Amino acid sequence: QIHLVESGGGSVQAGGSLRLSCAGSGRFLSSYVVGWFRQAPGKEREFVCAINTNGRGTKYADSVKGRFTISRVNAKNAVDLQMNSLKAEDTAVYYCAADPVRSVVYDWPASYANWGQGTQVTVSS
């Protein structure tokens, strides 16, 4: 029911920063649990972080905790991902996903019904 579009990807050197945005349309994204996932070539899709519907509850993979921050920007009907201190191993296509069910298993890709097309993040080192 909701359409998602990621933006903000690009190429940076290790230690740099990027800010990704997941913009929703057709429905209010504030009513959805939103997760970020990433997939590197030849690897399984990996959980990055998630945010609950009120924006006060967040979950992070251990690999990004302390470096990445997920937040809601409701005025833009969006969820952003601020990525700092980027490492080469962060290189991947980043996807946002949304599901209206609050009991969604936040780190399980199959739990999300709606997905964006992805945006490439490349970190050189």
LUMTI-416726 format. One record per residue (C-alpha): x, y, z; residue number from 1. Coordinates in nm, 3 decimals, padded with zeros to 5 digits, always signed. Last residue first. Layout:
// residues N
<site <X Y Z> NUM>
...
***
This chain:
// residues 125
<site <+03.974 +00.241 +00.218> 125>
<site <+03.677 +00.304 -00.008> 124>
<site <+03.314 +00.310 +00.100> 123>
<site <+03.040 +00.249 -00.158> 122>
<site <+02.672 +00.296 -00.078> 121>
<site <+02.423 +00.203 -00.348> 120>
<site <+02.054 +00.285 -00.307> 119>
<site <+01.769 +00.036 -00.291> 118>
<site <+01.446 -00.026 -00.479> 117>
<site <+01.219 +00.030 -00.181> 116>
<site <+01.038 -00.244 +00.003> 115>
<site <+00.691 -00.309 +00.144> 114>
<site <+00.566 -00.628 +00.310> 113>
<site <+00.829 -00.662 +00.581> 112>
<site <+00.852 -00.983 +00.786> 111>
<site <+01.051 -01.158 +00.514> 110>
<site <+01.348 -00.932 +00.592> 109>
<site <+01.376 -01.047 +00.955> 108>
<site <+01.537 -00.790 +01.186> 107>
<site <+01.218 -00.615 +01.298> 106>
<site <+01.002 -00.920 +01.353> 105>
<site <+00.678 -00.733 +01.293> 104>
<site <+00.447 -00.711 +01.595> 103>
<site <+00.356 -00.352 +01.509> 102>
<site <+00.202 -00.459 +01.181> 101>
<site <+00.207 -00.174 +00.929> 100>
<site <+00.525 -00.290 +00.755> 99>
<site <+00.804 -00.089 +00.602> 98>
<site <+01.132 -00.161 +00.428> 97>
<site <+01.435 +00.047 +00.342> 96>
<site <+01.711 -00.089 +00.126> 95>
<site <+02.086 -00.023 +00.121> 94>
<site <+02.302 -00.169 -00.154> 93>
<site <+02.634 -00.251 +00.001> 92>
<site <+02.967 -00.111 +00.121> 91>
<site <+02.959 -00.094 +00.501> 90>
<site <+03.260 -00.328 +00.508> 89>
<site <+03.477 -00.045 +00.377> 88>
<site <+03.402 +00.153 +00.690> 87>
<site <+03.191 +00.462 +00.750> 86>
<site <+03.256 +00.674 +01.055> 85>
<site <+02.906 +00.820 +01.031> 84>
<site <+02.584 +00.698 +00.872> 83>
<site <+02.265 +00.897 +00.928> 82>
<site <+01.965 +00.691 +00.823> 81>
<site <+01.646 +00.883 +00.753> 80>
<site <+01.281 +00.785 +00.773> 79>
<site <+01.040 +00.987 +00.563> 78>
<site <+00.697 +01.145 +00.537> 77>
<site <+00.884 +01.472 +00.479> 76>
<site <+00.731 +01.646 +00.782> 75>
<site <+00.754 +01.308 +00.957> 74>
<site <+01.131 +01.304 +00.961> 73>
<site <+01.182 +00.985 +01.158> 72>
<site <+01.522 +00.876 +01.282> 71>
<site <+01.784 +00.606 +01.237> 70>
<site <+02.137 +00.667 +01.362> 69>
<site <+02.451 +00.488 +01.248> 68>
<site <+02.797 +00.490 +01.410> 67>
<site <+02.735 +00.390 +01.772> 66>
<site <+02.577 +00.060 +01.671> 65>
<site <+02.667 -00.031 +01.314> 64>
<site <+02.812 -00.383 +01.347> 63>
<site <+02.601 -00.462 +01.651> 62>
<site <+02.287 -00.433 +01.443> 61>
<site <+02.067 -00.154 +01.564> 60>
<site <+01.720 -00.127 +01.716> 59>
<site <+01.516 +00.187 +01.777> 58>
<site <+01.218 +00.287 +01.990> 57>
<site <+01.118 +00.651 +02.021> 56>
<site <+00.999 +00.704 +01.665> 55>
<site <+00.632 +00.651 +01.745> 54>
<site <+00.592 +00.379 +01.483> 53>
<site <+00.902 +00.182 +01.572> 52>
<site <+01.246 +00.222 +01.420> 51>
<site <+01.477 -00.033 +01.262> 50>
<site <+01.846 -00.094 +01.202> 49>
<site <+02.098 -00.271 +00.979> 48>
<site <+01.961 -00.618 +00.905> 47>
<site <+02.152 -00.809 +00.641> 46>
<site <+02.045 -00.942 +00.301> 45>
<site <+02.254 -01.247 +00.228> 44>
<site <+02.591 -01.213 +00.061> 43>
<site <+02.727 -01.260 -00.291> 42>
<site <+02.742 -00.888 -00.361> 41>
<site <+02.663 -00.684 -00.049> 40>
<site <+02.308 -00.648 +00.080> 39>
<site <+02.177 -00.392 +00.323> 38>
<site <+01.870 -00.357 +00.539> 37>
<site <+01.697 -00.057 +00.693> 36>
<site <+01.375 -00.105 +00.885> 35>
<site <+01.053 +00.087 +00.923> 34>
<site <+00.755 +00.001 +01.145> 33>
<site <+00.465 +00.173 +00.979> 32>
<site <+00.201 +00.429 +01.083> 31>
<site <+00.449 +00.718 +01.064> 30>
<site <+00.498 +00.629 +00.698> 29>
<site <+00.163 +00.791 +00.623> 28>
<site <+00.027 +00.632 +00.307> 27>
<site <+00.045 +00.689 -00.069> 26>
<site <+00.406 +00.800 -00.055> 25>
<site <+00.702 +00.715 +00.160> 24>
<site <+01.053 +00.857 +00.151> 23>
<site <+01.348 +00.658 +00.281> 22>
<site <+01.645 +00.891 +00.324> 21>
<site <+02.014 +00.817 +00.344> 20>
<site <+02.270 +01.043 +00.508> 19>
<site <+02.635 +00.979 +00.433> 18>
<site <+02.951 +01.019 +00.637> 17>
<site <+03.325 +00.976 +00.600> 16>
<site <+03.570 +00.766 +00.798> 15>
<site <+03.649 +00.545 +00.502> 14>
<site <+03.621 +00.739 +00.180> 13>
<site <+03.286 +00.809 +00.020> 12>
<site <+03.081 +00.692 -00.277> 11>
<site <+02.708 +00.751 -00.307> 10>
<site <+02.368 +00.687 -00.158> 9>
<site <+02.131 +00.967 -00.062> 8>
<site <+01.798 +00.830 -00.180> 7>
<site <+01.556 +00.549 -00.105> 6>
<site <+01.203 +00.538 -00.245> 5>
<site <+00.910 +00.365 -00.076> 4>
<site <+00.552 +00.319 -00.195> 3>
<site <+00.288 +00.238 +00.066> 2>
<site <+00.000 +00.000 +00.000> 1>
***
